[in-house]
Amino acid sequence: MTTDIPEGSSETFSLGIDLGSTTVKYVLLSPDGSVLAHAYQRHASAVTPTLISLLQDLVRAYPHLSTRVRLTGSGALSLSERLGIGFVQEVIAAAQYLQNAAAEDTEGHPVDAAIELGGEDAKILYLTGSQELRMNEACAGGTGAFLDQMSAALGLPLDELNCLAGKAATSFPTRRSSDLASGRAQLPGWQSRHLSPDCLPLRRVCKN
């Protein structure tokens, strides 16, 4: 259900767009900060067509909208430069948001760290003391790209893959247990042994 915005409204709304390595997301905020609309869609490497499709749907829902737009994500920097739209570095923005949230917490609960599992990497942001970011780019196990590709290879929806991973009890050795390419390469061998999906090594731990 959409909120009716009259034609000629002088209010400016905020649209944040995240072009990640595996998904396109946006959130539309009203001037008072409430969420009017949001979307999350996997782009399967078709970033621009996916973004265009989502924005066309948004324009149909809010045809008279005046917006202030900001872009973020690994796929957004070049687009922001070409279009002249402001780019926000997501780690810096997350740190500022979390620090503000901690400062406003009336119960005195500080946020010590934040963890993000992205499309092709994992990040941990330490907020107390000297601010520090650690990022694991060498291992894609458990991140969006790994889950998408294993879901497609197994022919299982992500929700079902998640349930099976929670039930997995058998561990199979791999040449490089933290390597995305290794998992993909060895999957046909596991399948050729006629293993049922719940016996596959769906839970993988990075040790980089």
Residue frames as a rotation matrix with the C-alpha (Angstrom) as fourth column:
MET 1
0.576 0.818 0.000 0.00
0.818 -0.576 0.000 0.00
0.000 0.000 -1.000 0.00
THR 2
-0.451 -0.783 0.429 1.45
0.792 -0.573 -0.213 3.39
0.412 0.244 0.878 -1.00
THR 3
-0.149 0.325 -0.934 1.07
0.637 -0.691 -0.342 6.81
-0.756 -0.646 -0.104 0.57
ASP 4
0.530 0.432 0.730 -0.64
0.842 -0.367 -0.395 9.34
0.097 0.824 -0.558 -1.69
ILE 5
-0.379 -0.662 -0.647 1.70
0.585 -0.713 0.386 12.21
-0.717 -0.232 0.657 -2.56
PRO 6
0.639 0.762 -0.102 -0.14
0.408 -0.448 -0.795 15.06
-0.652 0.467 -0.598 -4.29
GLU 7
0.209 -0.515 0.831 1.18
0.934 -0.147 -0.326 16.51
0.291 0.844 0.451 -7.53
GLY 8
0.294 -0.177 0.939 3.15
0.079 -0.975 -0.209 19.69
0.952 0.136 -0.272 -6.92
SER 9
0.930 0.014 -0.367 4.15
0.363 0.102 0.926 18.73
0.050 -0.995 0.090 -3.37
SER 10
0.619 -0.718 0.318 7.11
-0.539 -0.683 -0.493 20.79
0.572 0.134 -0.810 -2.20
GLU 11
0.667 -0.352 0.657 8.40
-0.529 0.397 0.750 18.07
-0.524 -0.848 0.079 0.12
THR 12
0.144 -0.713 -0.686 11.67
-0.838 0.281 -0.468 16.33
0.526 0.642 -0.557 -0.75
PHE 13
0.933 0.197 0.300 11.99
-0.320 0.835 0.448 12.63
-0.162 -0.514 0.842 0.00
SER 14
-0.024 -0.997 0.067 15.22
-0.932 0.047 0.358 10.64
-0.361 -0.054 -0.931 0.44
LEU 15
0.945 0.263 -0.195 16.08
-0.323 0.845 -0.425 7.66
0.053 0.465 0.884 -1.75
GLY 16
0.017 -0.952 0.304 19.03
-0.843 0.150 0.516 5.47
-0.537 -0.265 -0.801 -0.85
ILE 17
0.873 0.219 -0.436 20.18
-0.456 0.682 -0.571 2.90
0.172 0.698 0.696 -3.42
ASP 18
0.118 -0.818 0.563 22.65
-0.654 0.363 0.664 0.08
-0.748 -0.446 -0.492 -2.67
LEU 19
0.734 0.002 -0.679 24.23
-0.600 0.468 -0.648 -1.66
0.316 0.884 0.345 -5.67
GLY 20
0.340 -0.587 0.735 25.95
-0.648 0.421 0.635 -4.65
-0.682 -0.692 -0.237 -4.13
SER 21
-0.654 -0.707 -0.270 27.91
-0.698 0.426 0.575 -7.50
-0.292 0.565 -0.772 -5.65
THR 22
-0.938 0.332 0.103 24.84
0.347 0.898 0.270 -9.78
-0.003 0.289 -0.957 -5.72
THR 23
-0.052 0.990 -0.133 21.78
0.986 0.030 -0.163 -7.60
-0.157 -0.140 -0.978 -4.98
VAL 24
-0.700 0.023 0.714 20.16
0.174 -0.964 0.201 -4.22
0.693 0.265 0.671 -5.63
LYS 25
-0.182 0.631 -0.754 18.37
0.983 0.088 -0.163 -2.57
-0.036 -0.770 -0.636 -2.72
TYR 26
-0.635 -0.049 0.771 16.66
0.113 -0.993 0.030 0.74
0.764 0.106 0.636 -2.12
VAL 27
-0.252 0.625 -0.739 14.77
0.953 0.030 -0.300 2.48
-0.165 -0.780 -0.603 0.65
LEU 28
-0.342 0.276 0.898 12.56
0.336 -0.857 0.391 5.54
0.878 0.436 0.201 0.26
LEU 29
-0.505 0.090 -0.859 12.16
0.853 -0.104 -0.512 7.80
-0.136 -0.990 -0.024 3.30
SER 30
0.551 0.714 0.431 9.67
0.691 -0.680 0.245 10.57
0.469 0.163 -0.868 3.93
PRO 31
0.094 -0.530 0.843 10.91
-0.141 -0.845 -0.516 13.95
0.986 -0.070 -0.154 5.23
ASP 32
0.505 0.138 0.852 10.21
-0.834 -0.175 0.523 12.78
0.221 -0.975 0.027 8.80
GLY 33
-0.472 -0.869 0.145 12.37
-0.881 0.466 -0.076 9.66
-0.002 -0.164 -0.987 8.32
SER 34
0.116 0.570 0.813 9.63
-0.433 0.766 -0.475 7.05
-0.894 -0.297 0.336 8.07
VAL 35
-0.847 -0.458 0.270 9.97
-0.029 0.546 0.837 4.28
-0.531 0.701 -0.476 5.45
LEU 36
0.024 0.862 -0.506 7.60
-0.805 -0.284 -0.521 4.65
-0.593 0.420 0.687 2.51
ALA 37
0.932 0.228 -0.283 8.95
-0.359 0.700 -0.617 1.92
0.058 0.677 0.734 0.26
HIS 38
-0.029 -0.969 0.247 11.82
-0.793 0.173 0.585 -0.51
-0.609 -0.179 -0.773 0.00
ALA 39
0.891 0.257 -0.375 13.01
-0.443 0.679 -0.585 -3.26
0.104 0.687 0.719 -2.33
TYR 40
-0.068 -0.885 0.461 15.60
-0.691 0.375 0.618 -6.05
-0.720 -0.277 -0.637 -2.35
GLN 41
0.914 0.405 -0.021 16.37
-0.281 0.595 -0.753 -8.06
-0.292 0.695 0.657 -5.49
ARG 42
0.073 -0.886 0.458 19.18
0.240 0.461 0.854 -10.28
-0.968 0.047 0.246 -6.66
HIS 43
0.423 0.097 -0.901 20.62
-0.640 -0.671 -0.373 -8.97
-0.641 0.735 -0.222 -9.91
ALA 44
0.613 -0.206 0.763 22.44
0.422 0.901 -0.096 -12.08
-0.668 0.381 0.639 -11.29
SER 45
-0.413 -0.910 0.038 25.15
0.659 -0.269 0.703 -9.70
-0.629 0.315 0.710 -12.66
ALA 46
-0.248 0.408 0.879 22.51
0.774 -0.462 0.433 -7.63
0.583 0.787 -0.201 -14.52
VAL 47
-0.577 -0.066 -0.814 22.91
0.734 -0.480 -0.481 -4.64
-0.359 -0.875 0.325 -12.20
THR 48
-0.945 0.154 -0.289 21.66
-0.230 -0.940 0.251 -1.84
-0.233 0.304 0.924 -14.46
PRO 49
-0.544 0.804 -0.240 18.56
-0.143 0.193 0.971 -3.64
0.827 0.562 0.010 -15.82
THR 50
-0.224 0.450 -0.865 17.60
0.870 0.492 0.031 -4.70
0.439 -0.745 -0.502 -12.29
LEU 51
-0.712 -0.102 -0.695 17.99
0.498 -0.771 -0.396 -1.15
-0.496 -0.628 0.600 -10.99
ILE 52
-0.915 0.384 -0.125 15.98
-0.363 -0.646 0.672 0.29
0.177 0.660 0.730 -13.88
SER 53
-0.373 0.809 -0.454 13.17
0.270 0.563 0.781 -2.21
0.888 0.169 -0.428 -13.31
LEU 54
-0.277 0.233 -0.932 12.97
0.960 0.098 -0.261 -1.42
0.031 -0.968 -0.251 -9.59
LEU 55
-0.821 -0.081 -0.565 13.00
0.191 -0.972 -0.137 2.33
-0.538 -0.220 0.814 -10.18
GLN 56
-0.799 0.598 -0.057 10.30
-0.228 -0.214 0.950 2.06
0.556 0.772 0.307 -12.86
ASP 57
-0.147 0.743 -0.653 8.08
0.716 0.535 0.448 0.27
0.683 -0.401 -0.611 -10.32
LEU 58
-0.433 -0.092 -0.897 8.85
0.818 -0.457 -0.348 2.99
-0.378 -0.885 0.273 -7.78
VAL 59
-0.978 0.055 -0.203 7.98
-0.132 -0.911 0.390 5.78
-0.164 0.408 0.898 -10.22
ARG 60
-0.510 0.846 -0.155 4.68
0.093 0.233 0.968 4.08
0.855 0.479 -0.198 -11.05
ALA 61
-0.021 0.489 -0.872 3.85
0.939 0.308 0.150 3.93
0.342 -0.816 -0.466 -7.33
TYR 62
0.231 0.000 -0.973 4.98
0.593 -0.793 0.141 7.53
-0.771 -0.610 -0.183 -6.65
PRO 63
0.230 -0.123 0.965 4.69
0.962 -0.123 -0.245 9.47
0.149 0.985 0.090 -9.92
HIS 64
0.694 0.113 0.711 4.91
0.163 -0.987 -0.002 12.95
0.702 0.118 -0.703 -8.33
LEU 65
0.785 -0.395 -0.478 7.87
0.581 0.199 0.789 12.36
-0.217 -0.897 0.385 -6.08
SER 66
0.643 -0.693 0.324 10.70
-0.420 -0.674 -0.608 14.84
0.640 0.255 -0.725 -5.57
THR 67
0.931 -0.276 -0.240 13.72
0.365 0.731 0.576 12.96
0.017 -0.624 0.781 -4.24
ARG 68
0.404 -0.908 0.112 17.22
-0.915 -0.403 0.037 13.45
0.011 -0.118 -0.993 -2.95
VAL 69
0.958 0.006 -0.285 19.24
-0.078 0.968 -0.240 10.41
0.274 0.252 0.928 -4.08
ARG 70
0.145 -0.952 0.269 22.40
-0.961 -0.071 0.266 8.83
-0.234 -0.298 -0.925 -2.69
LEU 71
0.704 0.006 -0.710 24.17
-0.366 0.859 -0.356 5.70
0.608 0.511 0.608 -3.94
THR 72
0.116 -0.716 0.688 26.25
-0.922 0.180 0.343 3.15
-0.370 -0.674 -0.639 -2.08
GLY 73
0.760 0.152 0.631 27.68
-0.080 0.987 -0.141 -0.33
-0.644 0.057 0.763 -2.62
SER 74
-0.144 -0.938 0.314 30.48
0.208 0.282 0.937 -1.94
-0.967 0.201 0.154 -4.58
GLY 75
-0.322 0.053 0.945 28.74
0.928 0.218 0.303 -1.38
-0.190 0.974 -0.119 -7.93
ALA 76
0.625 0.773 -0.107 27.68
0.756 -0.634 -0.162 2.22
-0.193 0.020 -0.981 -7.37
LEU 77
0.054 -0.655 -0.753 30.84
0.376 -0.685 0.623 4.35
-0.925 -0.317 0.210 -7.47
SER 78
-0.864 -0.418 0.281 31.24
0.392 -0.210 0.895 4.56
-0.315 0.884 0.346 -11.25
LEU 79
-0.159 0.896 0.416 27.49
0.900 -0.042 0.434 5.07
0.406 0.443 -0.799 -11.73
SER 80
0.537 0.341 -0.772 27.46
0.712 -0.675 0.196 7.91
-0.454 -0.654 -0.605 -9.20
GLU 81
-0.395 -0.767 -0.506 30.30
0.238 -0.617 0.750 9.61
-0.887 0.176 0.426 -11.08
ARG 82
-0.831 0.102 0.548 28.58
0.552 0.025 0.833 9.24
0.071 0.995 -0.077 -14.45
LEU 83
0.057 0.978 0.201 25.24
0.830 -0.158 0.534 10.53
0.554 0.136 -0.821 -13.17
GLY 84
-0.551 -0.327 0.768 26.59
-0.072 -0.898 -0.434 13.17
0.832 -0.294 0.471 -10.80
ILE 85
0.636 0.771 0.041 24.81
-0.198 0.111 0.974 11.57
0.746 -0.627 0.223 -7.82
GLY 86
0.129 -0.599 0.790 26.37
-0.964 -0.261 -0.040 11.60
0.231 -0.757 -0.611 -4.36
PHE 87
0.204 -0.173 -0.964 28.15
-0.013 0.984 -0.179 8.40
0.979 0.049 0.198 -3.25
VAL 88
0.484 -0.005 0.875 28.16
-0.863 -0.170 0.476 7.23
0.146 -0.986 -0.087 0.37
GLN 89
-0.478 -0.684 -0.551 30.77
-0.465 0.729 -0.502 4.74
0.745 0.017 -0.667 1.60
GLU 90
0.391 0.873 -0.291 28.67
-0.204 0.390 0.898 2.16
0.898 -0.292 0.330 3.42
VAL 91
0.032 -0.434 -0.900 31.19
0.821 0.526 -0.225 1.25
0.571 -0.732 0.373 6.13
ILE 92
-0.919 -0.364 0.150 31.63
0.245 -0.827 -0.505 4.89
0.308 -0.427 0.850 7.15
ALA 93
-0.329 0.886 0.326 27.86
-0.588 -0.462 0.664 5.43
0.739 0.026 0.673 7.08
ALA 94
0.409 0.465 -0.785 27.28
0.244 0.773 0.585 2.31
0.879 -0.431 0.203 9.20
ALA 95
-0.426 -0.658 -0.621 29.87
0.809 0.031 -0.588 3.42
0.406 -0.752 0.519 11.76
GLN 96
-0.909 0.111 0.402 28.29
-0.192 -0.967 -0.168 6.87
0.370 -0.230 0.900 12.05
TYR 97
0.034 0.998 -0.061 24.79
-0.475 0.070 0.877 5.41
0.879 -0.001 0.476 12.37
LEU 98
0.330 0.076 -0.941 25.80
0.541 0.801 0.255 2.90
0.773 -0.593 0.223 15.05
GLN 99
-0.719 -0.630 -0.294 27.74
0.622 -0.394 -0.677 5.49
0.310 -0.670 0.675 17.03
ASN 100
-0.695 0.550 0.463 24.74
-0.509 -0.831 0.224 7.84
0.508 -0.080 0.858 16.95
ALA 101
0.295 0.833 -0.469 22.42
-0.199 0.533 0.822 4.99
0.935 -0.149 0.323 17.96
ALA 102
-0.056 -0.405 -0.912 24.70
0.811 0.514 -0.278 4.14
0.582 -0.756 0.300 20.90
ALA 103
-0.930 -0.331 0.158 24.84
0.208 -0.831 -0.516 7.81
0.302 -0.447 0.842 21.95
GLU 104
-0.432 0.854 0.292 21.05
-0.720 -0.521 0.459 7.97
0.544 -0.012 0.839 21.94
ASP 105
-0.088 0.369 -0.925 20.57
0.266 0.904 0.335 4.70
0.960 -0.217 -0.178 23.82
THR 106
0.233 0.271 0.934 18.97
-0.688 -0.633 0.355 5.77
0.688 -0.725 0.039 27.11
GLU 107
0.986 0.156 0.067 19.78
-0.159 0.718 0.677 2.40
0.058 -0.678 0.733 28.69
GLY 108
0.391 -0.918 0.074 23.50
-0.845 -0.325 0.425 2.87
-0.365 -0.229 -0.902 28.09
HIS 109
0.579 -0.175 0.797 24.10
0.255 0.967 0.026 -0.08
-0.775 0.188 0.604 25.77
PRO 110
0.052 -0.619 -0.784 27.16
-0.727 -0.562 0.395 0.72
-0.685 0.549 -0.479 23.63
VAL 111
0.987 0.161 0.002 27.66
-0.107 0.664 -0.740 -0.99
-0.120 0.731 0.672 20.27
ASP 112
0.311 -0.937 0.157 31.11
-0.225 0.088 0.970 -2.58
-0.923 -0.338 -0.183 20.30
ALA 113
-0.797 -0.604 0.012 31.21
-0.193 0.274 0.942 -4.16
-0.572 0.748 -0.335 16.85
ALA 114
0.392 0.879 -0.273 29.16
-0.632 0.042 -0.774 -4.75
-0.669 0.475 0.572 13.71
ILE 115
-0.595 -0.532 0.602 29.42
0.030 0.734 0.678 -7.71
-0.803 0.422 -0.421 11.33
GLU 116
0.308 0.670 -0.676 28.35
-0.757 -0.258 -0.600 -7.65
-0.576 0.696 0.428 7.69
LEU 117
-0.358 -0.316 0.879 28.17
0.322 0.841 0.434 -10.69
-0.877 0.438 -0.199 5.41
GLY 118
-0.076 0.269 -0.960 28.11
-0.689 -0.710 -0.144 -9.18
-0.720 0.651 0.239 1.93
GLY 119
0.811 0.454 -0.370 27.82
-0.565 0.439 -0.699 -10.65
-0.155 0.775 0.612 -1.51
GLU 120
0.703 -0.618 -0.353 31.46
0.130 0.598 -0.791 -11.63
0.700 0.510 0.500 -1.86
ASP 121
-0.475 -0.878 0.058 33.16
0.057 -0.097 -0.994 -10.65
0.878 -0.469 0.096 1.38
ALA 122
0.520 0.556 -0.648 32.69
0.720 0.123 0.683 -10.43
0.459 -0.822 -0.336 5.12
LYS 123
-0.251 -0.565 0.786 33.46
-0.003 -0.811 -0.585 -7.38
0.968 -0.149 0.202 7.25
ILE 124
0.362 0.323 -0.875 33.73
0.906 0.100 0.411 -6.72
0.220 -0.941 -0.256 10.97
LEU 125
0.016 -0.242 0.970 33.78
0.110 -0.964 -0.242 -3.13
0.994 0.111 0.011 12.20
TYR 126
-0.137 -0.145 -0.980 35.13
0.975 0.157 -0.159 -2.41
0.177 -0.977 0.120 15.67
LEU 127
0.373 0.464 0.804 33.64
0.397 -0.863 0.314 0.78
0.839 0.202 -0.506 17.13
THR 128
0.994 -0.021 -0.111 35.06
0.097 -0.357 0.929 1.10
-0.060 -0.934 -0.352 20.62
GLY 129
0.214 -0.965 -0.150 38.53
0.419 -0.048 0.907 2.47
-0.882 -0.257 0.394 21.22
SER 130
-0.532 -0.408 -0.742 40.26
-0.522 -0.531 0.667 3.16
-0.666 0.743 0.069 17.91
GLN 131
0.545 0.836 -0.062 37.84
-0.531 0.287 -0.797 2.41
-0.649 0.467 0.600 15.08
GLU 132
-0.614 -0.789 0.012 39.01
-0.560 0.446 0.699 -0.53
-0.556 0.423 -0.715 12.96
LEU 133
0.576 0.751 -0.323 37.70
-0.764 0.354 -0.540 -2.41
-0.291 0.557 0.778 9.95
ARG 134
-0.601 -0.686 0.410 38.70
-0.418 0.707 0.570 -5.94
-0.681 0.171 -0.712 9.06
MET 135
0.438 0.743 -0.507 37.58
-0.826 0.110 -0.553 -7.49
-0.355 0.661 0.662 5.80
ASN 136
-0.294 -0.446 0.845 37.91
-0.075 0.893 0.445 -11.03
-0.953 0.068 -0.296 4.53
GLU 137
0.267 0.344 -0.900 38.06
-0.880 -0.294 -0.373 -10.96
-0.392 0.892 0.224 0.73
ALA 138
-0.663 -0.658 -0.358 39.84
-0.747 0.615 0.253 -14.30
0.054 0.435 -0.899 0.30
CYS 139
-0.929 0.357 0.102 36.90
0.320 0.909 -0.266 -16.40
-0.188 -0.214 -0.959 1.48
ALA 140
-0.656 0.754 -0.044 33.42
-0.651 -0.536 0.538 -16.23
0.382 0.381 0.842 -0.01
GLY 141
-0.631 0.424 -0.650 32.00
0.438 0.886 0.153 -19.20
0.640 -0.188 -0.745 1.89
GLY 142
-0.327 0.606 -0.725 28.74
0.905 -0.018 -0.424 -18.20
-0.270 -0.795 -0.543 3.56
THR 143
-0.655 0.097 -0.749 28.40
-0.113 -0.993 -0.029 -14.93
-0.747 0.066 0.662 1.68
GLY 144
0.199 0.921 -0.336 25.79
-0.509 -0.196 -0.838 -14.02
-0.837 0.337 0.430 -0.92
ALA 145
0.060 -0.228 -0.972 27.62
-0.990 0.108 -0.086 -15.23
0.125 0.968 -0.219 -4.04
PHE 146
-0.903 -0.430 -0.011 28.45
-0.420 0.886 -0.193 -18.58
0.093 -0.170 -0.981 -2.48
LEU 147
-0.536 0.766 0.354 24.87
-0.032 0.401 -0.915 -19.15
-0.844 -0.502 -0.191 -1.33
ASP 148
0.289 0.646 -0.706 23.42
-0.748 -0.308 -0.588 -18.12
-0.598 0.698 0.394 -4.69
GLN 149
-0.171 -0.451 -0.876 25.69
-0.932 0.361 -0.004 -20.43
0.319 0.816 -0.482 -6.66
MET 150
-0.978 -0.160 0.135 25.28
-0.200 0.904 -0.379 -23.42
-0.061 -0.397 -0.916 -4.36
SER 151
-0.229 0.968 0.100 21.50
-0.266 0.037 -0.963 -22.90
-0.936 -0.247 0.250 -4.38
ALA 152
0.346 0.329 -0.879 21.49
-0.908 -0.118 -0.402 -22.93
-0.236 0.937 0.258 -8.18
ALA 153
-0.519 -0.657 -0.547 23.84
-0.767 0.640 -0.042 -25.94
0.378 0.398 -0.836 -8.39
LEU 154
-0.963 0.159 0.219 21.73
-0.010 0.788 -0.616 -27.97
-0.270 -0.595 -0.757 -5.98
GLY 155
-0.605 0.792 0.082 18.42
0.110 -0.019 0.994 -26.83
0.789 0.610 -0.076 -7.44
LEU 156
-0.147 0.509 -0.848 17.21
0.976 0.213 -0.041 -25.75
0.159 -0.834 -0.528 -3.99
PRO 157
0.568 0.365 0.737 15.56
0.227 -0.931 0.286 -22.48
0.791 0.004 -0.612 -2.97
LEU 158
-0.382 -0.810 0.444 17.65
-0.223 -0.386 -0.895 -20.45
0.897 -0.441 -0.033 -0.51
ASP 159
0.130 0.499 0.857 15.13
-0.965 -0.135 0.225 -20.96
0.228 -0.856 0.464 2.30
GLU 160
0.962 0.238 -0.132 15.34
-0.219 0.965 0.145 -24.73
0.162 -0.111 0.981 1.88
LEU 161
0.254 -0.952 -0.170 19.14
0.239 0.232 -0.943 -24.58
0.937 0.199 0.287 1.59
ASN 162
-0.293 -0.319 0.901 19.23
-0.681 -0.593 -0.431 -22.69
0.671 -0.740 -0.043 4.88
CYS 163
0.587 0.595 0.548 17.08
-0.809 0.439 0.390 -25.32
-0.008 -0.673 0.740 6.62
LEU 164
0.887 -0.289 -0.360 19.28
0.164 0.926 -0.339 -28.15
0.431 0.242 0.869 5.31
ALA 165
-0.055 -0.961 0.272 22.43
-0.078 -0.268 -0.960 -26.34
0.995 -0.074 -0.060 6.43
GLY 166
-0.025 0.125 0.992 21.02
-0.946 -0.325 0.017 -26.16
0.324 -0.937 0.127 9.94
LYS 167
0.815 0.416 0.404 20.53
-0.525 0.825 0.209 -29.94
-0.247 -0.382 0.891 9.92
ALA 168
0.540 -0.647 -0.539 23.87
-0.368 0.395 -0.842 -30.86
0.757 0.653 -0.025 8.32
ALA 169
0.833 -0.218 0.508 25.77
-0.437 0.303 0.847 -33.36
-0.339 -0.928 0.157 10.45
THR 170
0.649 -0.595 0.474 28.36
0.656 0.753 0.048 -34.80
-0.386 0.280 0.879 8.04
SER 171
0.550 -0.560 -0.620 31.66
-0.503 -0.814 0.289 -33.14
-0.666 0.153 -0.730 7.17
PHE 172
0.816 -0.324 0.479 33.56
0.565 0.628 -0.536 -33.89
-0.127 0.708 0.695 3.96
PRO 173
0.013 -0.885 -0.465 37.20
0.449 -0.410 0.794 -32.84
-0.893 -0.220 0.392 3.47
THR 174
0.956 0.170 0.237 37.97
0.288 -0.423 -0.859 -30.23
-0.046 0.890 -0.453 0.81
ARG 175
0.155 -0.958 0.239 41.28
0.882 0.025 -0.471 -29.12
0.445 0.284 0.849 -0.62
ARG 176
-0.917 -0.329 0.225 40.62
0.201 -0.869 -0.452 -25.56
0.344 -0.369 0.863 0.56
SER 177
-0.404 0.838 -0.368 37.65
0.915 0.362 -0.179 -25.52
-0.017 -0.409 -0.912 2.89
SER 178
-0.084 0.371 -0.925 37.32
0.397 -0.839 -0.372 -21.73
-0.914 -0.399 -0.077 2.77
ASP 179
-0.849 -0.366 -0.382 37.45
-0.176 -0.486 0.856 -21.37
-0.498 0.794 0.348 -0.99
LEU 180
0.116 0.960 -0.253 34.30
-0.572 -0.144 -0.807 -20.68
-0.812 0.239 0.533 -3.02
ALA 181
0.102 -0.127 -0.987 35.79
-0.973 0.193 -0.126 -22.10
0.207 0.973 -0.104 -6.22
SER 182
-0.877 -0.478 -0.051 36.79
-0.450 0.853 -0.266 -25.28
0.170 -0.211 -0.963 -4.41
GLY 183
-0.514 0.763 0.392 33.26
-0.188 0.345 -0.919 -25.83
-0.837 -0.546 -0.034 -3.16
ARG 184
0.392 0.663 -0.638 31.81
-0.768 -0.145 -0.624 -25.37
-0.506 0.734 0.453 -6.64
ALA 185
-0.177 -0.563 -0.807 34.41
-0.916 0.395 -0.075 -27.65
0.361 0.726 -0.586 -8.21
GLN 186
-0.955 -0.288 0.068 33.86
-0.289 0.857 -0.426 -30.48
0.064 -0.426 -0.902 -5.74
LEU 187
-0.271 0.935 0.227 30.06
-0.741 -0.052 -0.670 -30.35
-0.615 -0.349 0.707 -5.73
PRO 188
0.312 0.422 -0.851 29.66
-0.884 0.457 -0.097 -32.59
0.348 0.782 0.516 -8.83
GLY 189
-0.570 -0.599 -0.562 31.82
-0.323 0.793 -0.517 -35.21
0.755 -0.113 -0.645 -7.10
TRP 190
-0.875 0.317 0.367 29.66
-0.332 0.160 -0.930 -35.14
-0.353 -0.935 -0.035 -4.01
GLN 191
0.067 0.970 -0.235 26.54
-0.887 -0.050 -0.459 -35.35
-0.457 0.239 0.857 -6.17
SER 192
0.011 -0.114 -0.993 27.96
-0.786 0.613 -0.079 -38.25
0.618 0.781 -0.083 -8.20
ARG 193
-0.931 -0.323 -0.171 28.19
-0.133 0.734 -0.665 -40.24
0.341 -0.597 -0.727 -4.99
HIS 194
-0.205 0.965 -0.161 24.38
0.228 0.207 0.951 -39.92
0.952 0.158 -0.263 -4.84
LEU 195
-0.856 -0.092 -0.509 24.46
0.517 -0.146 -0.843 -38.08
0.003 -0.985 0.173 -1.54
SER 196
0.260 0.963 0.068 21.14
0.930 -0.269 0.249 -36.70
0.258 -0.001 -0.966 -0.40
PRO 197
0.232 -0.179 0.956 21.10
0.175 -0.959 -0.222 -32.89
0.957 0.219 -0.191 -0.07
ASP 198
0.871 0.151 0.468 21.08
-0.389 -0.370 0.844 -33.04
0.301 -0.917 -0.264 3.73
CYS 199
0.735 -0.678 0.018 24.40
0.550 0.611 0.569 -34.94
-0.396 -0.409 0.822 3.66
LEU 200
0.385 -0.605 0.697 26.20
0.637 -0.372 -0.675 -32.30
0.668 0.704 0.242 1.60
PRO 201
-0.329 -0.608 -0.722 28.71
0.937 -0.304 -0.171 -30.03
-0.116 -0.733 0.670 3.37
LEU 202
0.344 0.592 0.729 26.40
0.694 -0.683 0.227 -27.03
0.633 0.428 -0.646 3.43
ARG 203
0.994 -0.066 -0.088 27.97
0.017 -0.699 0.715 -25.43
-0.108 -0.712 -0.694 6.48
ARG 204
0.355 -0.914 0.199 31.42
0.754 0.154 -0.639 -24.10
0.553 0.376 0.743 5.68
VAL 205
0.846 -0.117 -0.520 33.70
0.352 -0.610 0.710 -22.15
-0.400 -0.784 -0.475 8.00
CYS 206
0.683 -0.642 0.349 36.34
0.039 -0.444 -0.895 -19.65
0.730 0.625 -0.278 6.85
LYS 207
0.771 -0.505 -0.388 39.67
0.517 0.139 0.845 -19.87
-0.372 -0.852 0.368 8.66
ASN 208
0.350 -0.636 0.688 41.60
0.636 -0.378 -0.673 -17.05
0.687 0.673 0.272 7.00
